[in-house]
Every structure is written in C-alpha cells, then in structure tokens.
Amino acid sequence: QVQLVESGGGLVQAGGSLRLSCAASGRNSNYLSMGWFRQTPGKEREFVAAISWNGGRTYYADFVKGRFTVSRDNAKNTIYLQMNSLKPEDTAVYYCTADKSPLSVVLPTAPGEYDYWGQGTQVTVSA
C-alpha cells in the first residue's frame, strides 16, 4: 500500500503562483510513476501532469503547458506541482496519485490507470 498526502493549496489571485506537495509513503513509493489530477464540482477528474519514477520523463495536459511544472525528490519521497500564471479556471481540488507498477515507463493520463490517491487539496484562484 502507498499513502499520499497533499499540501500547499490555498487562495491566490489570478497571475499568482502556488506549489503543491505530495508526500508519499509505503512500499516502492520511490519507484512509481505519479501524477496530478484536478476536479471541480459536477465534472470528472481531469489529468494535469505526470512524472516517471526517476523524474526523467514528464507529461502535461495542454492547458497547463508552460505554466505548471511537475518534479520529484525521491530522497524526500515527495512530488511537487509548481503552478505559475494561475487563472480562475484553475480553481479545483488537486489530487496526487500513484501507479502501482514499480519502474514503469508508462505515464498514465486516465484516472483509472492509477491505483493510489491522496485526499486532495483545494486551490482557489480569484479574478
């Protein structure tokens, strides 16, 4: 089992920045592909970004390219989502997630392809 705990959400003005963190614990947590999703009320959870187990590969949704950066520090068992140039439409609950397959070369983009989820952290961007 892998446990994921997000932090860093909050209220920010449009154009501002936030950095989300996700602390992972459990077996093989440093060897798993991980990702960020977000969800707003009444909508499905949508893919934001993913990172390979060693940080060597990343993938982003088109709507965050150039604004968000995903990274990880395996020494701290933590992944990050640096969010810059935030827009009101970025307002959502952001979830950290992890794939269960160690050393995978795949960066999943569908919620059903991930196995572990955090509780989420609210990000609110005011106009």
Order of alpha helices (4+ residues) and beta strands (2+ residues): beta-beta-beta-beta-beta-beta-beta-beta-beta-beta-beta
